[in-house]
Amino acid sequence: MEPVYRLLEMTANTAVFLTGAKIEYRGLKEIPASGGAVIAINHTGYVDFLPAALASVEAGRRLRFMVKAEMQEVSIVNYLIKHTKAIPVDRSAGHGAYEAAVGSLRSGEIIGVYPEATISRSFELKEFKTGAARMAHEAGVPIVPLVVWGAQRIWTKSHPKNLRHSKIPVNVVVGPSLAASEDFERTTTALRNVMEQLLEQAQADYSREPGAYWLPRRLGGSAPTLEEAQLLDQAELAERARKRTDPGRR
């Protein structure tokens, strides 16, 4: 029954209720009823994992996530990682996490993966990494594309979080599964193309506020373009590197 995971589900549903968020799910039948699968999720903010996980619960499955290994340093988070079958990822030695994920997939679990790796400040799809294609192919499982739209209004990079009872709508759209071929680049390109279509579907009937920070530039918002966002990401990485090499100047 996994009591810890069940408690997290109840907590997540309570959080949705308290904030008044309205989550609409589409295509839940595309999530396999059994067996392993890589669930590829777009990454617009710090809480888009929650609608994705709840979508899996609605489909009768429990989504396992790959999380930063340093999160294990927080005792309560480490406890949750151990009791929800999450997979810690040490970026300096990521092969172990990869093997653990493949083993989990082979055992019939569904694993949540962010092909973009980091949050997209533009709220458009960034360049995809090939990890999802590689682990799906090695484990012999499909890739299921899943797009979350609207969660960036709750909490995203460079903007204050909004945890009030603001009734923010969130759309979750799941698309048909893809088989991963030995050509990882080709599979990854096909995955990104499908997720572009799903993103457009999720945005099509979503209300738009001209100039809103959470809306892509092409839809009339003020979010940075992909190119501008890339420069911001590079500046952030450079600043992190500077702090590591010169901690006294923080």
KEVOKOL-433483 format. One record per residue (C-alpha): x, y, z; residue in one letter; residue number from 0. Coordinates in Angstrom, 3 decimals, padded with zeros to 6 digits, m for minus. Example, Ala and Ser with C-alpha at 12.3 -4.5 7.8 and 13.67 -1.06 7.14 Angstrom:
012.300,m004.500,007.800,A,0
013.670,m001.060,007.140,S,1
***
This chain:
000.000,000.000,000.000,M,0
002.986,002.284,000.580,E,1
001.642,004.358,003.498,P,2
004.223,007.120,003.067,V,3
003.312,007.599,m000.588,Y,4
m000.376,007.542,000.348,R,5
000.265,010.253,002.947,L,6
002.015,012.349,000.302,L,7
m000.966,011.908,m002.037,E,8
m003.302,013.148,000.682,M,9
m000.991,016.082,001.421,T,10
m000.802,016.979,m002.277,A,11
m004.576,016.892,m002.650,N,12
m004.917,019.056,000.461,T,13
m002.462,021.580,m001.004,A,14
m004.461,021.658,m004.239,V,15
m007.634,022.247,m002.249,F,16
m006.145,025.012,m000.083,L,17
m004.741,026.925,m003.063,T,18
m007.900,026.384,m005.099,G,19
m005.871,025.086,m008.038,A,20
m008.029,023.562,m010.760,K,21
m006.223,020.661,m012.389,I,22
m007.665,019.326,m015.646,E,23
m006.368,016.011,m016.922,Y,24
m006.467,014.858,m020.529,R,25
m005.229,011.614,m022.027,G,26
m004.811,009.706,m018.765,L,27
m005.547,006.459,m020.617,K,28
m002.139,006.872,m022.286,E,29
m000.409,006.101,m018.974,I,30
000.125,002.316,m018.983,P,31
m002.067,000.442,m016.508,A,32
000.875,m001.804,m015.699,S,33
004.516,m002.267,m016.584,G,34
007.389,000.149,m016.741,G,35
007.460,003.424,m018.642,A,36
009.474,006.623,m018.761,V,37
007.156,009.590,m018.192,I,38
008.756,012.583,m019.949,A,39
007.621,015.866,m018.356,I,40
008.218,019.471,m019.398,N,41
009.818,021.696,m016.757,H,42
008.380,025.167,m016.172,T,43
008.726,025.531,m012.412,G,44
009.307,024.043,m008.994,Y,45
005.895,022.369,m008.569,V,46
005.099,020.868,m011.972,D,47
006.068,017.483,m010.506,F,48
002.917,017.595,m008.377,L,49
000.295,017.736,m011.189,P,50
002.292,015.076,m013.042,A,51
002.302,012.809,m009.990,A,52
m001.401,013.374,m009.364,L,53
m002.138,012.567,m013.007,A,54
m000.406,009.229,m012.504,S,55
m002.436,008.593,m009.358,V,56
m005.623,009.379,m011.285,E,57
m004.523,006.749,m013.812,A,58
m003.978,004.219,m011.033,G,59
m000.160,004.401,m010.939,R,60
002.481,005.907,m008.683,R,61
005.187,007.977,m010.321,L,62
008.766,007.628,m009.122,R,63
011.059,010.630,m009.539,F,64
014.776,011.076,m009.994,M,65
015.901,013.706,m007.453,V,66
019.144,015.532,m006.653,K,67
021.314,013.454,m004.331,A,68
022.019,016.466,m002.118,E,69
018.357,016.408,m001.068,M,70
019.267,013.374,001.021,Q,71
021.080,015.707,003.391,E,72
017.670,016.879,004.640,V,73
016.539,014.127,007.016,S,74
012.809,014.288,006.290,I,75
013.421,014.428,002.532,V,76
015.817,011.498,002.773,N,77
013.119,009.541,004.614,Y,78
010.620,010.333,001.862,L,79
013.106,009.363,m000.866,I,80
013.642,005.970,000.744,K,81
009.935,005.295,001.238,H,82
008.634,006.481,m002.156,T,83
011.161,004.628,m004.332,K,84
012.605,007.899,m005.608,A,85
016.045,007.670,m007.237,I,86
018.787,010.020,m005.947,P,87
021.026,011.437,m008.676,V,88
024.621,012.400,m007.912,D,89
025.601,014.588,m010.867,R,90
029.277,013.801,m010.325,S,91
028.563,010.067,m010.620,A,92
025.266,009.792,m012.435,G,93
025.801,006.283,m013.852,H,94
024.648,004.644,m010.622,G,95
021.358,006.549,m010.700,A,96
020.919,005.650,m014.363,Y,97
021.368,001.948,m013.620,E,98
018.954,002.218,m010.689,A,99
016.365,003.871,m012.934,A,100
016.720,001.179,m015.594,V,101
016.329,m001.505,m012.943,G,102
013.226,000.210,m011.579,S,103
011.731,000.425,m015.072,L,104
012.406,m003.238,m015.683,R,105
010.652,m004.088,m012.424,S,106
007.497,m002.362,m013.695,G,107
007.731,001.133,m012.214,E,108
006.996,004.379,m014.055,I,109
009.793,006.941,m013.740,I,110
009.337,010.696,m014.103,G,111
012.084,012.396,m016.138,V,112
012.620,016.010,m017.220,Y,113
014.261,015.850,m020.682,P,114
015.088,019.565,m020.460,E,115
017.025,018.870,m017.236,A,116
016.435,022.374,m015.840,T,117
013.545,024.825,m015.608,I,118
012.693,026.684,m018.811,S,119
012.553,030.399,m018.046,R,120
010.886,031.002,m021.432,S,121
008.182,028.392,m020.716,F,122
008.931,026.994,m024.154,E,123
010.562,023.589,m024.558,L,124
014.335,023.783,m024.285,K,125
016.774,021.435,m025.971,E,126
016.194,017.862,m024.777,F,127
018.815,015.540,m023.296,K,128
018.846,011.954,m024.556,T,129
018.620,010.295,m021.128,G,130
014.923,009.411,m021.408,A,131
015.490,007.682,m024.755,A,132
018.546,005.831,m023.491,R,133
016.962,004.413,m020.340,M,134
013.696,003.540,m022.098,A,135
015.576,001.646,m024.805,H,136
017.811,m000.213,m022.355,E,137
014.874,m001.155,m020.114,A,138
012.657,m002.064,m023.073,G,139
009.814,000.239,m022.029,V,140
007.903,003.040,m023.803,P,141
008.246,006.788,m023.306,I,142
005.018,008.571,m022.380,V,143
005.021,012.356,m023.017,P,144
003.272,014.489,m020.395,L,145
002.898,018.266,m020.429,V,146
001.971,020.474,m017.474,V,147
000.813,024.019,m018.165,W,148
m000.089,026.654,m015.571,G,149
001.985,025.411,m012.633,A,150
004.641,028.038,m013.424,Q,151
002.176,030.613,m012.068,R,152
002.427,028.983,m008.643,I,153
006.208,028.904,m008.323,W,154
008.944,029.271,m010.899,T,155
012.482,030.565,m011.204,K,156
013.140,034.290,m010.617,S,157
009.558,035.009,m009.482,H,158
007.903,034.905,m006.036,P,159
005.798,031.858,m005.267,K,160
002.027,032.213,m005.145,N,161
000.623,029.774,m002.589,L,162
m002.504,031.768,m001.813,R,163
m006.032,030.593,m002.571,H,164
m005.695,031.979,m006.079,S,165
m007.565,029.269,m008.006,K,166
m004.858,028.931,m010.635,I,167
m005.891,026.503,m013.389,P,168
m003.410,023.818,m014.406,V,169
m003.704,021.677,m017.534,N,170
m002.097,018.247,m017.755,V,171
m002.027,016.604,m021.187,V,172
m000.697,013.088,m021.760,V,173
000.134,011.885,m025.255,G,174
000.517,008.469,m026.904,P,175
003.611,006.490,m025.976,S,176
006.720,006.337,m028.147,L,177
009.063,003.418,m028.643,A,178
012.721,004.253,m028.102,A,179
014.989,003.128,m030.936,S,180
018.764,002.683,m030.889,E,181
019.001,006.096,m032.523,D,182
018.698,008.128,m029.328,F,183
018.936,011.486,m031.082,E,184
016.112,010.577,m033.435,R,185
013.933,009.303,m030.582,T,186
014.633,012.462,m028.588,T,187
013.723,014.694,m031.542,T,188
010.469,012.757,m032.044,A,189
009.689,013.099,m028.334,L,190
010.275,016.849,m028.371,R,191
008.075,017.261,m031.457,N,192
005.223,015.388,m029.784,V,193
005.587,017.421,m026.598,M,194
005.512,020.646,m028.640,E,195
002.098,019.567,m029.944,Q,196
000.894,018.648,m026.456,L,197
002.089,022.008,m025.124,L,198
000.090,023.828,m027.790,E,199
m002.966,021.758,m026.851,Q,200
m002.516,022.607,m023.173,A,201
m002.204,026.315,m024.005,Q,202
m005.009,026.479,m026.585,A,203
m007.926,026.978,m024.181,D,204
m005.915,028.508,m021.344,Y,205
m006.652,032.133,m020.472,S,206
m003.973,034.641,m021.478,R,207
m002.950,037.873,m019.808,E,208
m001.053,040.190,m022.181,P,209
002.352,040.945,m020.727,G,210
002.139,038.276,m018.008,A,211
005.516,036.998,m016.824,Y,212
004.303,033.390,m016.991,W,213
003.264,033.598,m020.635,L,214
005.704,032.936,m023.517,P,215
006.608,035.881,m025.720,R,216
004.943,034.285,m028.776,R,217
001.625,034.265,m026.879,L,218
001.859,037.898,m025.863,G,219
003.583,037.435,m022.519,G,220
006.754,038.979,m021.149,S,221
008.722,035.795,m020.507,A,222
012.187,035.803,m022.049,P,223
012.637,034.166,m025.423,T,224
014.523,030.864,m025.600,L,225
017.664,032.759,m026.608,E,226
017.319,035.304,m023.800,E,227
016.602,032.530,m021.309,A,228
019.732,030.694,m022.387,Q,229
021.835,033.768,m021.622,L,230
020.220,034.042,m018.182,L,231
020.961,030.368,m017.512,D,232
024.580,030.836,m018.560,Q,233
024.934,033.847,m016.269,A,234
023.466,031.868,m013.373,E,235
025.864,028.981,m013.938,L,236
028.796,031.371,m014.130,A,237
027.772,032.964,m010.836,E,238
027.509,029.566,m009.162,R,239
030.965,028.663,m010.422,A,240
032.359,031.943,m009.091,R,241
030.889,031.292,m005.647,K,242
032.378,027.800,m005.545,R,243
035.849,029.071,m006.404,T,244
035.633,032.211,m004.248,D,245
033.189,031.523,m001.365,P,246
034.430,034.560,000.532,G,247
032.791,036.900,m001.995,R,248
029.219,035.647,m001.565,R,249
***
